[in-house]
Amino acid sequence: MEKIETFEEIDAPPDVVWDVLLEFDSYPEWNPFIRAIEGDPSRGERLRVRIEPPESRGMTFRPTVIAVEPERRLAWRGRLIVPFVFDGDHEFHLEPIDDDRTRLLHRETFRGVLVPVLLDHDRVERGFEAMNEAVKERAERRAATETPVSS
């Protein structure tokens, strides 16, 4: 088993960060790592995901959504052909820091006999970090332009 975890503190509330993560149609405009996602982010549904790690050949795969907790967690499981060859559980976890800030955990846990051969840990980690930075920029820009509702 191998795990990659990256964190980002974002000056935007979890609902704003969540909206950015779920706007799959806009990924090609801003996301340097996950270049495209198609499908419905609902438990049990299959997505079509295109990743392009830095300095690597891109890859498209069809993971199954394994967890959806609005404004808190989105996770999917991808695998290469059959279980336990090369499986990856990908997760975005949002933790409120206070009313206007969020800590983003971006994690993938890899399992299988081909993980030592196929996984380029450093490039994937750099891809996660680039995506985190892009999420931060997009969410903070959005939070700064939203007008609070007065009571």
N, CA, C and O of each residue as an XYZ file, in Angstrom:
604
protein
N       0.838     -1.177      0.000
C       0.000      0.000      0.000
C       0.884      1.242      0.000
O       1.918      1.286      0.667
N       0.468      2.230     -0.745
C       1.171      3.510     -0.761
C       0.126      4.614     -0.724
O      -0.933      4.511     -1.343
N       0.448      5.681      0.020
C      -0.505      6.771      0.190
C       0.164      8.086     -0.174
O       1.318      8.333      0.176
N      -0.583      8.927     -0.884
C      -0.149     10.291     -1.169
C      -1.176     11.217     -0.535
O      -2.373     11.097     -0.796
N      -0.710     12.136      0.294
C      -1.591     13.103      0.943
C      -1.003     14.494      0.791
O       0.180     14.719      1.043
N      -1.855     15.423      0.373
C      -1.461     16.822      0.332
C      -2.567     17.633      0.995
O      -3.727     17.223      1.018
N      -2.194     18.780      1.529
C      -3.130     19.641      2.242
C      -3.025     21.058      1.703
O      -1.973     21.484      1.226
N      -4.132     21.775      1.788
C      -4.148     23.179      1.390
C      -5.128     23.911      2.300
O      -6.252     23.449      2.495
N      -4.716     25.042      2.857
C      -5.632     25.889      3.614
C      -6.158     26.954      2.668
O      -5.396     27.640      1.987
N      -7.480     27.078      2.642
C      -8.155     27.925      1.663
C      -8.995     28.965      2.397
O      -9.761     28.627      3.300
N      -8.850     30.219      2.011
C      -9.628     31.307      2.605
C     -10.991     31.400      1.927
O     -11.321     32.392      1.276
N     -11.773     30.334      2.102
C     -13.143     30.259      1.586
C     -13.855     29.183      2.408
O     -13.223     28.218      2.838
N     -15.158     29.339      2.628
C     -15.890     28.329      3.402
C     -16.044     27.017      2.631
O     -15.942     27.001      1.404
N     -16.288     25.917      3.347
C     -16.404     24.610      2.695
C     -17.424     24.544      1.560
O     -17.193     23.837      0.578
N     -18.551     25.262      1.666
C     -19.545     25.197      0.591
C     -19.003     25.750     -0.720
O     -19.345     25.247     -1.791
N     -18.170     26.771     -0.649
C     -17.572     27.345     -1.858
C     -16.551     26.371     -2.448
O     -16.530     26.152     -3.659
N     -15.712     25.792     -1.603
C     -14.711     24.826     -2.076
C     -15.412     23.612     -2.681
O     -14.997     23.113     -3.727
N     -16.452     23.144     -2.042
C     -17.235     22.010     -2.542
C     -17.791     22.307     -3.939
O     -17.707     21.473     -4.840
N     -18.357     23.501     -4.105
C     -18.900     23.875     -5.416
C     -17.811     23.849     -6.489
O     -18.046     23.380     -7.602
N     -16.635     24.345     -6.159
C     -15.520     24.325     -7.116
C     -15.178     22.881     -7.486
O     -14.999     22.572     -8.665
N     -15.087     22.000     -6.497
C     -14.724     20.606     -6.756
C     -15.768     19.883     -7.610
O     -15.417     19.006     -8.400
N     -17.043     20.241     -7.460
C     -18.093     19.527     -8.184
C     -18.466     20.138     -9.540
O     -19.311     19.588    -10.247
N     -17.869     21.233     -9.900
C     -18.134     21.841    -11.210
C     -17.231     21.197    -12.257
O     -16.309     21.817    -12.787
N     -17.534     19.927    -12.534
C     -16.698     19.125    -13.436
C     -16.556     19.755    -14.822
O     -15.490     19.664    -15.431
N     -17.605     20.387    -15.323
C     -17.561     20.962    -16.667
C     -16.465     22.017    -16.829
O     -15.965     22.232    -17.933
N     -16.097     22.666    -15.736
C     -15.098     23.733    -15.835
C     -13.663     23.244    -15.612
O     -12.726     24.029    -15.763
N     -13.466     21.979    -15.260
C     -12.115     21.483    -14.980
C     -11.093     21.793    -16.083
O      -9.972     22.187    -15.762
N     -11.434     21.632    -17.361
C     -10.415     21.922    -18.392
C      -9.926     23.369    -18.369
O      -8.824     23.652    -18.839
N     -10.726     24.286    -17.831
C     -10.350     25.702    -17.790
C      -9.288     25.992    -16.737
O      -8.466     26.887    -16.930
N      -9.286     25.257    -15.626
C      -8.440     25.666    -14.515
C      -7.649     24.546    -13.849
O      -6.687     24.832    -13.137
N      -8.015     23.295    -14.051
C      -7.406     22.214    -13.276
C      -6.193     21.623    -14.011
O      -6.354     21.019    -15.072
N      -4.994     21.789    -13.465
C      -3.797     21.305    -14.152
C      -3.550     19.804    -14.003
O      -2.705     19.254    -14.708
N      -4.265     19.132    -13.105
C      -4.031     17.710    -12.851
C      -5.188     16.842    -13.344
O      -4.989     15.967    -14.187
N      -6.387     17.076    -12.826
C      -7.562     16.355    -13.328
C      -8.143     17.221    -14.430
O      -8.829     18.209    -14.168
N      -7.862     16.842    -15.649
C      -8.222     17.674    -16.793
C      -9.691     17.553    -17.179
O     -10.235     18.445    -17.830
N     -10.341     16.449    -16.782
C     -11.757     16.285    -17.110
C     -12.386     15.238    -16.209
O     -11.763     14.233    -15.866
N     -13.637     15.493    -15.831
C     -14.470     14.499    -15.160
C     -15.837     14.561    -15.808
O     -16.406     15.637    -15.994
N     -16.356     13.397    -16.149
C     -17.720     13.292    -16.666
C     -18.469     12.320    -15.774
O     -17.912     11.319    -15.324
N     -19.737     12.620    -15.520
C     -20.563     11.726    -14.730
C     -21.195     12.419    -13.552
O     -20.988     13.609    -13.316
N     -21.968     11.653    -12.821
C     -22.733     12.137    -11.684
C     -22.012     11.762    -10.387
O     -21.780     10.580    -10.134
N     -21.657     12.749     -9.565
C     -20.961     12.446     -8.313
C     -21.916     11.916     -7.239
O     -22.133     12.559     -6.212
N     -22.476     10.738     -7.493
C     -23.380     10.074     -6.549
C     -22.829      8.694     -6.240
O     -22.268      8.028     -7.110
N     -22.995      8.274     -4.997
C     -22.489      6.968     -4.566
C     -22.959      5.858     -5.506
O     -24.142      5.759     -5.831
N     -22.000      5.021     -5.939
C     -22.295      3.899     -6.817
C     -22.205      4.232     -8.298
O     -22.180      3.327     -9.132
N     -22.155      5.503     -8.638
C     -22.065      5.912    -10.044
C     -20.627      5.817    -10.534
O     -19.678      5.926     -9.757
N     -20.489      5.613    -11.838
C     -19.157      5.581    -12.452
C     -18.873      6.917    -13.113
O     -19.731      7.500    -13.774
N     -17.668      7.379    -12.924
C     -17.204      8.612    -13.541
C     -16.238      8.274    -14.667
O     -15.740      7.152    -14.756
N     -15.985      9.228    -15.505
C     -14.911      9.131    -16.498
C     -13.946     10.255    -16.141
O     -14.300     11.431    -16.224
N     -12.723      9.894    -15.742
C     -11.755     10.856    -15.225
C     -10.493     10.833    -16.077
O      -9.954      9.771    -16.387
N     -10.031     12.030    -16.452
C      -8.781     12.178    -17.203
C      -7.790     12.923    -16.321
O      -8.025     14.069    -15.939
N      -6.663     12.255    -15.996
C      -5.608     12.913    -15.218
C      -4.380     13.103    -16.104
O      -4.117     12.323    -17.020
N      -3.634     14.173    -15.797
C      -2.389     14.444    -16.501
C      -1.349     14.906    -15.488
O      -1.159     16.105    -15.285
N      -0.664     13.931    -14.843
C       0.397     14.311    -13.897
C       1.508     15.073    -14.615
O       1.721     14.861    -15.808
N       2.217     15.952    -13.913
C       3.310     16.700    -14.535
C       4.340     15.768    -15.180
O       4.742     14.759    -14.601
N       4.746     16.132    -16.380
C       5.800     15.403    -17.101
C       5.491     13.922    -17.280
O       6.403     13.097    -17.332
N       4.204     13.581    -17.375
C       3.794     12.188    -17.542
C       2.741     12.091    -18.636
O       2.109     13.076    -19.016
N       2.578     10.894    -19.117
C       1.517     10.626    -20.065
C       0.187     10.636    -19.314
O       0.085     10.099    -18.211
N      -0.818     11.242    -19.912
C      -2.132     11.282    -19.292
C      -2.795      9.912    -19.311
O      -2.369      8.997    -20.016
N      -3.850      9.802    -18.513
C      -4.561      8.532    -18.393
C      -6.041      8.826    -18.143
O      -6.386      9.725    -17.376
N      -6.905      8.057    -18.800
C      -8.343      8.151    -18.565
C      -8.795      6.838    -17.945
O      -8.424      5.761    -18.411
N      -9.601      6.934    -16.889
C     -10.091      5.726    -16.227
C     -11.526      5.944    -15.783
O     -12.037      7.062    -15.836
N     -12.181      4.858    -15.339
C     -13.603      4.870    -14.997
C     -13.817      4.422    -13.551
O     -14.214      3.281    -13.315
N     -13.560      5.305    -12.577
C     -13.740      4.921    -11.175
C     -15.212      4.932    -10.766
O     -16.062      5.503    -11.450
N     -15.487      4.293     -9.646
C     -16.815      4.267     -9.041
C     -16.813      5.160     -7.808
O     -15.914      5.073     -6.972
N     -17.817      6.012     -7.697
C     -17.941      6.892     -6.535
C     -18.273      6.028     -5.316
O     -19.243      5.268     -5.328
N     -17.461      6.152     -4.270
C     -17.667      5.335     -3.066
C     -18.152      6.147     -1.870
O     -18.621      5.571     -0.889
N     -18.048      7.483     -1.932
C     -18.529      8.311     -0.825
C     -18.829      9.713     -1.308
O     -18.058     10.310     -2.059
N     -19.962     10.227     -0.865
C     -20.335     11.619     -1.109
C     -20.973     12.143      0.168
O     -22.040     11.685      0.577
N     -20.316     13.095      0.784
C     -20.854     13.789      1.953
C     -20.781     15.273      1.615
O     -19.713     15.875      1.721
N     -21.909     15.879      1.207
C     -21.888     17.267      0.735
C     -21.133     18.211      1.662
O     -21.298     18.208      2.882
N     -20.296     19.019      1.017
C     -19.463     20.022      1.672
C     -18.448     19.421      2.641
O     -17.882     20.128      3.475
N     -18.217     18.089      2.522
C     -17.280     17.427      3.436
C     -16.343     16.435      2.739
O     -15.133     16.468      2.967
N     -16.894     15.545      1.885
C     -16.053     14.464      1.349
C     -16.602     13.929      0.029
O     -17.803     13.710     -0.131
N     -15.675     13.726     -0.912
C     -15.968     13.053     -2.173
C     -14.849     12.046     -2.400
O     -13.669     12.393     -2.332
N     -15.226     10.785     -2.673
C     -14.206      9.749     -2.888
C     -14.650      8.797     -3.980
O     -15.840      8.535     -4.151
N     -13.664      8.276     -4.725
C     -13.938      7.267     -5.737
C     -12.854      6.205     -5.730
O     -11.751      6.426     -5.231
N     -13.182      5.048     -6.292
C     -12.239      3.936     -6.389
C     -12.039      3.584     -7.860
O     -12.988      3.300     -8.591
N     -10.786      3.615     -8.259
C     -10.428      3.199     -9.609
C      -9.573      1.956     -9.541
O      -8.890      1.709     -8.547
N      -9.617      1.169    -10.612
C      -8.766     -0.028    -10.631
C      -8.353     -0.339    -12.059
O      -9.030      0.012    -13.026
N      -7.233     -1.000    -12.149
C      -6.706     -1.433    -13.428
C      -7.163     -2.865    -13.668
O      -6.644     -3.799    -13.056
N      -8.114     -3.034    -14.538
C      -8.667     -4.299    -15.007
C      -9.360     -5.109    -13.912
O     -10.587     -5.206    -13.908
N      -8.606     -5.686    -12.993
C      -9.204     -6.532    -11.951
C      -8.720     -6.046    -10.578
O      -7.684     -5.387    -10.493
N      -9.444     -6.359     -9.518
C      -9.031     -5.925     -8.181
C      -7.642     -6.434     -7.791
O      -7.214     -7.521     -8.179
N      -6.969     -5.607     -7.017
C      -5.680     -5.928     -6.389
C      -4.503     -5.990     -7.360
O      -3.438     -6.503     -7.018
N      -4.699     -5.462     -8.583
C      -3.573     -5.310     -9.498
C      -3.011     -3.903     -9.330
O      -1.819     -3.723     -9.083
N      -3.887     -2.910     -9.467
C      -3.535     -1.508     -9.246
C      -4.832     -0.778     -8.927
O      -5.547     -0.358     -9.837
N      -5.140     -0.624     -7.646
C      -6.355      0.035     -7.192
C      -5.979      1.360     -6.537
O      -4.937      1.485     -5.895
N      -6.854      2.339     -6.718
C      -6.627      3.621     -6.062
C      -7.920      4.186     -5.509
O      -8.918      4.287     -6.222
N      -7.902      4.551     -4.244
C      -9.016      5.250     -3.610
C      -8.623      6.720     -3.516
O      -7.710      7.090     -2.778
N      -9.332      7.549     -4.278
C      -9.046      8.981     -4.363
C     -10.061      9.722     -3.506
O     -11.251      9.413     -3.539
N      -9.589     10.704     -2.738
C     -10.489     11.397     -1.812
C     -10.159     12.873     -1.695
O      -8.997     13.276     -1.648
N     -11.231     13.671     -1.648
C     -11.148     15.074     -1.273
C     -11.921     15.192      0.035
O     -13.092     14.821      0.101
N     -11.271     15.705      1.070
C     -11.918     15.867      2.376
C     -11.811     17.340      2.758
O     -10.721     17.912      2.761
N     -12.952     17.947      3.082
C     -12.997     19.353      3.468
C     -13.261     19.462      4.959
O     -14.210     18.880      5.484
N     -12.408     20.213      5.626
C     -12.562     20.418      7.069
C     -12.650     21.917      7.336
O     -11.731     22.663      6.998
N     -13.763     22.365      7.948
C     -13.848     23.798      8.269
C     -12.803     24.167      9.313
O     -12.629     23.465     10.309
N     -12.114     25.271      9.076
C     -11.156     25.789     10.059
C     -11.886     26.796     10.938
O     -11.740     26.782     12.160
N     -12.661     27.656     10.323
C     -13.574     28.568     11.007
C     -14.675     28.877      9.991
O     -14.819     28.145      9.011
N     -15.441     29.925     10.198
C     -16.575     30.201      9.310
C     -16.176     30.462      7.860
O     -16.950     30.187      6.943
N     -14.986     30.986      7.654
C     -14.593     31.418      6.314
C     -13.363     30.722      5.754
O     -12.809     31.172      4.751
N     -12.922     29.631      6.380
C     -11.710     28.955      5.923
C     -11.918     27.448      5.904
O     -12.710     26.902      6.672
N     -11.184     26.785      5.002
C     -11.315     25.346      4.822
C      -9.941     24.726      4.682
O      -9.045     25.298      4.062
N      -9.789     23.566      5.257
C      -8.572     22.765      5.037
C      -8.953     21.644      4.078
O      -9.828     20.829      4.374
N      -8.291     21.612      2.932
C      -8.513     20.587      1.918
C      -7.464     19.496      2.072
O      -6.263     19.758      2.012
N      -7.929     18.280      2.271
C      -7.058     17.101      2.234
C      -7.321     16.416      0.895
O      -8.460     16.073      0.578
N      -6.284     16.226      0.130
C      -6.350     15.553     -1.172
C      -5.489     14.303     -1.032
O      -4.273     14.391     -0.860
N      -6.135     13.134     -1.107
C      -5.419     11.896     -0.771
C      -5.763     10.801     -1.778
O      -6.867     10.744     -2.320
N      -4.780      9.936     -2.008
C      -5.038      8.695     -2.738
C      -4.256      7.588     -2.061
O      -3.080      7.734     -1.726
N      -4.957      6.464     -1.872
C      -4.345      5.267     -1.309
C      -4.301      4.230     -2.412
O      -5.333      3.849     -2.963
N      -3.105      3.780     -2.729
C      -2.890      2.814     -3.811
C      -2.612      1.439     -3.219
O      -1.877      1.303     -2.240
N      -3.215      0.418     -3.833
C      -2.991     -0.970     -3.424
C      -2.863     -1.827     -4.673
O      -3.439     -1.516     -5.716
N      -2.111     -2.894     -4.557
C      -2.018     -3.848     -5.646
C      -0.587     -4.209     -5.999
O       0.360     -3.509     -5.642
N      -0.456     -5.312     -6.706
C       0.873     -5.841     -7.016
C       1.657     -4.962     -7.982
O       2.888     -5.005     -7.979
N       0.981     -4.166     -8.811
C       1.695     -3.323     -9.776
C       1.975     -1.909     -9.285
O       2.572     -1.115    -10.011
N       1.558     -1.582     -8.071
C       1.794     -0.240     -7.548
C       3.284      0.124     -7.569
O       3.622      1.222     -8.013
N       4.189     -0.751     -7.107
C       5.609     -0.376     -7.125
C       6.152     -0.117     -8.543
O       7.115      0.631     -8.714
N       5.543     -0.725     -9.530
C       6.019     -0.590    -10.907
C       5.384      0.603    -11.615
O       6.069      1.316    -12.348
N       4.083      0.836    -11.409
C       3.340      1.823    -12.184
C       3.220      3.200    -11.541
O       3.030      4.187    -12.252
N       3.324      3.295    -10.235
C       3.086      4.575     -9.557
C       4.353      5.422     -9.543
O       5.396      4.995     -9.049
N       4.247      6.628    -10.093
C       5.315      7.620     -9.971
C       4.877      8.603     -8.880
O       4.241      9.621     -9.151
N       5.234      8.267     -7.659
C       4.785      9.004     -6.471
C       5.052     10.501     -6.598
O       4.157     11.309     -6.347
N       6.264     10.882     -6.981
C       6.634     12.296     -7.012
C       5.799     13.089     -8.010
O       5.356     14.194     -7.699
N       5.581     12.549     -9.187
C       4.794     13.268    -10.195
C       3.333     13.383     -9.790
O       2.715     14.430     -9.984
N       2.781     12.324     -9.232
C       1.385     12.385     -8.784
C       1.255     13.392     -7.643
O       0.311     14.181     -7.622
N       2.181     13.372     -6.707
C       2.132     14.325     -5.604
C       2.222     15.763     -6.117
O       1.502     16.636     -5.632
N       3.087     16.016     -7.081
C       3.183     17.364     -7.666
C       1.878     17.741     -8.360
O       1.462     18.899     -8.324
N       1.232     16.759     -8.994
C      -0.067     17.006     -9.608
C      -1.121     17.378     -8.578
O      -1.905     18.302     -8.796
N      -1.146     16.666     -7.458
C      -2.083     16.987     -6.370
C      -1.842     18.418     -5.879
O      -2.785     19.190     -5.703
N      -0.572     18.760     -5.661
C      -0.247     20.091     -5.152
C      -0.661     21.181     -6.131
O      -1.170     22.224     -5.720
N      -0.445     20.948     -7.423
C      -0.860     21.927     -8.436
C      -2.375     22.085     -8.450
O      -2.884     23.200     -8.565
N      -3.095     20.975     -8.333
C      -4.555     21.057     -8.298
C      -5.022     21.779     -7.040
O      -5.908     22.631     -7.110
N      -4.440     21.449     -5.898
C      -4.823     22.110     -4.649
C      -4.671     23.626     -4.772
O      -5.549     24.384     -4.362
N      -3.557     24.050     -5.338
C      -3.291     25.478     -5.505
C      -4.341     26.110     -6.430
O      -4.787     27.232     -6.191
N      -4.729     25.391     -7.474
C      -5.739     25.903     -8.397
C      -7.120     25.965     -7.742
O      -7.874     26.910     -7.975
N      -7.456     24.959     -6.922
C      -8.723     24.980     -6.169
C      -8.723     26.187     -5.237
O      -9.708     26.921     -5.161
N      -7.622     26.387     -4.534
C      -7.485     27.507     -3.599
C      -7.729     28.829     -4.318
O      -8.527     29.650     -3.866
N      -7.049     29.028     -5.420
C      -7.169     30.277     -6.169
C      -8.609     30.508     -6.637
O      -9.143     31.608     -6.495
N      -9.225     29.480     -7.188
C     -10.591     29.604     -7.722
C     -11.601     29.842     -6.589
O     -12.477     30.698     -6.718
N     -11.487     29.099     -5.490
C     -12.426     29.237     -4.373
C     -12.254     30.589     -3.681
O     -13.243     31.231     -3.329
N     -11.023     31.024     -3.487
C     -10.797     32.308     -2.822
C     -11.300     33.464     -3.680
O     -11.868     34.425     -3.161
N     -11.093     33.372     -4.978
C     -11.598     34.416     -5.882
C     -13.125     34.467     -5.812
O     -13.718     35.545     -5.761
N     -13.748     33.299     -5.812
C     -15.211     33.233     -5.740
C     -15.712     33.766     -4.403
O     -16.671     34.537     -4.372
N     -15.079     33.368     -3.295
C     -15.514     33.822     -1.970
C     -15.379     35.335     -1.837
O     -16.205     35.975     -1.186
N     -14.353     35.908     -2.442
C     -14.130     37.344     -2.353
C     -15.187     38.134     -3.132
O     -15.459     39.287     -2.799
N     -15.778     37.535     -4.153
C     -16.749     38.263     -4.973
C     -18.197     38.016     -4.546
O     -19.109     38.698     -5.015
N     -18.407     37.043     -3.657
C     -19.772     36.773     -3.190
C     -20.202     37.861     -2.215
O     -19.437     38.268     -1.341
N     -21.418     38.317     -2.377
C     -21.968     39.347     -1.507
C     -22.735     38.706     -0.375
O     -23.636     37.905     -0.628
N     -22.410     39.030      0.870
C     -23.156     38.453      1.980
C     -24.631     38.883      1.929
O     -24.952     40.000      1.523
N     -25.494     37.994      2.340
C     -26.921     38.283      2.392
C     -27.201     38.958      3.733
O     -26.826     38.444      4.787
N     -27.864     40.117      3.682
C     -28.178     40.804      4.943
C     -29.526     40.326      5.467
O     -30.406     39.930      4.702
N     -29.669     40.374      6.804
C     -30.907     39.890      7.389
C     -31.882     40.998      7.655
O     -32.980     40.748      8.151
